[in-house]
Amino acid sequence: MCEDKVKLGSVTSLVFAGTCIGLIVVSLVADNFGRKIGLIVCNIFALVGIMTCFLSVNIEMFGIGYLLIGFGLSPPQKVVPSILA
């Protein structure tokens, strides 16, 4: 898909950037609107990110999908333990 190794590495690291942003945002959403709503929002972002990666036509679109996947998949690690407790 991409011949440039630097660009490919940058796109791959967008998952971690999305995770960092998502952990901050999901804590605010979970505190203000409830944990269940926070999980639903995260799942919607993850689904949109997966579909964006699946339908991507260039590396930039793939990077946006990776960012959304990171935003959507890692924040439940912060919300779910508080639900189980």
Secondary structure, 3 states (H helix, E strand, C coil): CCCCHHHHHHHHHHHHHHHHHHHHHHHHHHHHHCHHHHHHHHHHHHHHHHHHHHCCCCHHHHHHHHHHHHHHHCCHHHHHHHHHC
